[in-house]
């Protein structure tokens, strides 16, 4: 069976404050672990009213402590926001505490708006240029003790020294991270849930250009947004929360997620409805059978090694049920 995993952003709703959203993530993680999900990744976003997941390293430790089988990781740590040595040491500590269960997913976006990004980085002496590659290289040099003898960092050791860095996955929504993951011999996760780039092309670029590194062979995760319910109609109703959130985001309104009832009462403009229709093309909404049938050709075309699902809906119990239905459907489909 193709492995299924969870990408959790700890959704904040008009009925669920951020503190409860984090506790809901712990509950969902226990549930996903019991259902046999392969991984549970948490995101890093800042200053967004509908996402409580701002500190993935802390949540990873909490989730790993209340689960037993799943790998737990970041989807991802936004490397521009952090000193490379800090990321290295935090994930080595996690690996020491939960050996063989931690993943380090890295992203090159800040996960927030420009002003908040500056606030996150202002004490690092960072410039406004894209320095993701330099930060990644520095982190690997620390890990591999690769600095030249005359370099001031040559004697710096990331603690704990007897623990290897967990597996690295580079996250992307275009061909950039696909090519970089391939050249570095790392895992790759493609964010189909918000990318405009063709997922089939991104996966092909990754596989065609892969050179063995930390991995001997390519490993590609396809991350997507899905809402499953007992019927197509109920899934469509639940997904209207996503529709409203998407329409608002397009206008710069980052607000807590609304209920399907509030979404139904919202006064959408023609432009809103056009945006929602385009976004629905990359959402997987319906009964389990509907979703599996629609996903099958995409899985075959991308040759994905794993599917990672994010479900940003209003009701926590409905979200739990969605993951239950998808786990059963994939198990039955083989």
WOGIWO-V451012 format. One record per residue. N is the residue number from 0. PSI is psi in radians with two decimals (999 if undefined). Layout:
n,psi
N,PSI
N,PSI
This chain:
n,psi
0,2.40
1,2.22
2,2.50
3,2.47
4,3.00
5,2.35
6,2.06
7,2.20
8,0.11
9,1.23
10,2.35
11,2.31
12,3.05
13,-0.27
14,-0.12
15,1.82
16,2.91
17,-0.66
18,-0.71
19,-0.59
20,-0.68
21,-0.70
22,-0.60
23,-0.59
24,-0.69
25,-0.71
26,-0.79
27,-0.62
28,-0.77
29,-0.74
30,-0.81
31,-0.63
32,-0.75
33,-0.50
34,-0.17
35,0.32
36,2.55
37,-0.82
38,2.82
39,1.90
40,2.48
41,2.59
42,3.00
43,1.95
44,2.66
45,2.52
46,0.63
47,2.15
48,-0.25
49,0.09
50,2.13
51,-0.17
52,1.63
53,-0.25
54,1.35
55,-0.61
56,-0.66
57,-0.80
58,-0.60
59,-0.78
60,-0.73
61,-0.75
62,-0.75
63,-0.57
64,-0.43
65,0.11
66,2.98
67,-0.53
68,-0.68
69,2.63
70,2.57
71,2.35
72,-2.95
73,2.37
74,0.97
75,-3.03
76,2.19
77,1.68
78,-0.58
79,-0.33
80,-0.10
81,2.58
82,2.31
83,-0.69
84,-0.62
85,-0.82
86,-0.78
87,-0.86
88,-0.68
89,-0.69
90,-0.43
91,-0.65
92,-0.79
93,-0.74
94,-0.62
95,-0.68
96,-0.56
97,1.20
98,2.33
99,0.18
100,0.05
101,2.42
102,2.57
103,1.73
104,2.29
105,2.39
106,2.73
107,-0.10
108,2.76
109,-0.30
110,0.44
111,-3.01
112,2.97
113,-0.74
114,-0.78
115,-0.63
116,-0.72
117,-0.72
118,-0.62
119,-0.55
120,-0.09
121,-0.46
122,0.00
123,-0.13
124,0.48
125,2.63
126,-3.11
127,-0.04
128,2.80
129,1.82
130,0.42
131,-0.82
132,-0.73
133,-0.70
134,-0.72
135,-0.78
136,-0.70
137,-0.72
138,-0.74
139,-0.59
140,-0.71
141,-0.82
142,-0.71
143,0.06
144,0.86
145,0.06
146,2.46
147,2.69
148,-0.57
149,-0.09
150,2.44
151,-0.37
152,0.02
153,-0.46
154,0.12
155,2.25
156,2.26
157,2.23
158,2.54
159,2.40
160,-0.34
161,0.21
162,2.27
163,2.67
164,2.40
165,2.90
166,2.42
167,2.33
168,2.32
169,2.33
170,2.53
171,2.83
172,0.27
173,-2.85
174,-0.22
175,-1.00
176,-0.49
177,-0.80
178,-0.73
179,-0.76
180,-0.75
181,-0.81
182,-0.52
183,-0.11
184,0.66
185,2.97
186,2.79
187,2.35
188,2.13
189,2.24
190,1.31
191,-0.38
192,-0.30
193,0.01
194,2.51
195,-0.27
196,2.57
197,2.06
198,-0.57
199,-0.76
200,-0.74
201,-0.79
202,-0.65
203,-0.75
204,-0.78
205,-0.86
206,-0.71
207,-0.44
208,0.11
209,2.35
210,2.26
211,2.37
212,-1.96
213,-0.43
214,2.53
215,-0.45
216,2.74
217,2.58
218,2.00
219,2.22
220,2.32
221,1.92
222,2.29
223,2.83
224,2.27
225,2.56
226,1.96
227,2.52
228,3.09
229,-0.49
230,2.79
231,-0.69
232,-0.74
233,-0.70
234,-0.71
235,-0.68
236,-0.79
237,-0.61
238,-0.20
239,-0.39
240,-0.74
241,-0.70
242,-0.85
243,-0.74
244,-0.71
245,-0.74
246,-0.70
247,-0.74
248,-0.65
249,-0.39
250,0.18
251,0.23
252,1.78
253,1.67
254,2.80
255,2.61
256,2.44
257,2.80
258,2.81
259,-0.55
260,-0.74
261,-0.65
262,-0.67
263,-0.51
264,-0.12
265,2.49
266,1.57
267,2.42
268,2.88
269,-0.65
270,-0.69
271,-0.83
272,-0.59
273,-0.73
274,-0.75
275,-0.74
276,-0.71
277,-0.72
278,-0.59
279,-0.41
280,-0.44
281,0.06
282,2.61
283,1.82
284,2.29
285,-2.95
286,2.86
287,-0.74
288,-0.70
289,-0.78
290,-0.79
291,-0.75
292,-0.68
293,-0.55
294,-0.53
295,-0.86
296,-0.56
297,-0.70
298,-0.77
299,-0.70
300,-0.67
301,-0.31
302,0.65
303,2.43
304,-0.30
305,2.58
306,2.26
307,2.22
308,2.30
309,2.40
310,1.72
311,1.38
312,3.04
313,-0.79
314,2.20
315,-0.71
316,-0.65
317,-0.60
318,-0.77
319,-0.77
320,-0.65
321,-0.80
322,-0.58
323,-0.84
324,-0.72
325,-0.69
326,-0.78
327,-0.72
328,-0.73
329,-0.61
330,-0.71
331,-0.62
332,-0.39
333,999
